[in-house]
Amino acid sequence: MRTDGSQAHVLLVDDDVDLSRMLRQYLEKENFKVAMDFNGKQAVAAATSGVYDAIILDVMLPTITGIELLRRIRQDSTIPIVMLTAKGDQVDRVIGLELGADDYIPKPYYPPELVARLRAVLRRRNDTRAGASEDVELGLSDLSVNPPAHRATWQGTPVHLTTTEFNLLVALLQCGDRVATRDHLSRNILGRPWENYDRSVDVHANHLRQKLLNATQGSIEIETVRGVGYRVRNRL
């Protein structure tokens, strides 16, 4: 939730009008403020408006897919996004995570689980912003990461990361030379235990790896330790 104690304002983007209204009622009982968009027209502008704290985005929309909306939103915004995907559709889940979704939940969903996922992504964002103190900074070589400011730079140039990617980088840097297990990362970044079928950590790690390789000209790498997890290392 917001660090000032006020209600988190969520935009729900789903063309199922009846389901959206029922979900809004449930979320409002859980102390969320909810606006609805049935075709995605408001989603891109809303993401950068500063009005909303998070977006719940359905993959299947009538005029534009949720995947395309996610791609457009991530060009300008790091707002937390939870995707609603069809049950068993691994392709949409992986694509959504690769494009920067913070989490996903398959339909039909259990409302308390959706609320838990939503609170987890909001909490991770707020925990990063709050930080222990403004002078806490992590780094490796010329990579500098300031968790309270939610800022990552390479030789002074910003490295643009989603909230989940940023928190993953922080977790890896905090582990130093130690390998961060998938379960450790899932619990600390996604707010749930890791399960064998869940590729969320792997997709986020792969996306972060590519962004760091591009930003650092190959100097910083997210190393995969087969069967265990990941660690960040200086390749030079």
Protein Blocks (a to p, Z undefined) as FASTA:
>chain_A
ZZklpacddddddfblklmmmmmmmmmmnopacdddfkopmmmmmmmnomambdcddfbd
fkbcfklmmmmmmmmpccdcdddddehilmlmmmmmmnopabdcdddddfklmmmmmmmm
mmmmmmmmnombfkbccdehjbccdfklopaceehiacdddfklmmmmmmmmmnmmaccd
fklmmmmmnopacdfklmklmmmmmmmmmmmmmmnnomaccdddehilccdddfZZ
